[in-house]
Amino acid sequence: MHGALLHRITAPLHARGKSPVERIDRALLLRLAIFLGGALIAPRPLLIETGNEDLLNGYRGRGLLNVTEQLDITSRAYKLLGVEDKLEHDIFDGDHMWHGAAAYDFMKRWL
């Protein structure tokens, strides 16, 4: 894994005619940012609410697939710390809004 990761970072550096910023694998940086965000919250409890009709879920019509991919990345940080039970994801019917159906039980459990 480490070698593959290193290759993804260094291989773009050999591209010609691009600035150093353009040479960095943007997808890798996004995944790293999501992982670090989750790692900074872990091991504290985290509930993520997602409306299945929320236009902020992603781009190119991928919707919930973007959300679940990002949650998978965040869950790795929780797994590394052995606190997978402190990460929850509530997907509900609706747009970008406070849903709260899972929030009250979550807060009772962790606060």
FENKASUL-V216628 format. One record per run of one state. SS is the DSSP state (hx for helix, st for strand, lp for the rest). FROM is the first residue (numbers start at 1). LEN is the number of residues. If there is no record, write none. Layout:
BEGIN
ss->SS from->FROM len->LEN
ss->SS from->FROM len->LEN
END
This chain:
BEGIN
ss->lp from->1 len->1
ss->hx from->2 len->13
ss->lp from->15 len->5
ss->hx from->20 len->4
ss->lp from->24 len->2
ss->hx from->26 len->16
ss->lp from->42 len->4
ss->st from->46 len->6
ss->lp from->52 len->3
ss->hx from->55 len->3
ss->lp from->58 len->6
ss->hx from->64 len->17
ss->lp from->81 len->3
ss->hx from->84 len->3
ss->st from->87 len->6
ss->lp from->93 len->10
ss->hx from->103 len->8
ss->lp from->111 len->1
END
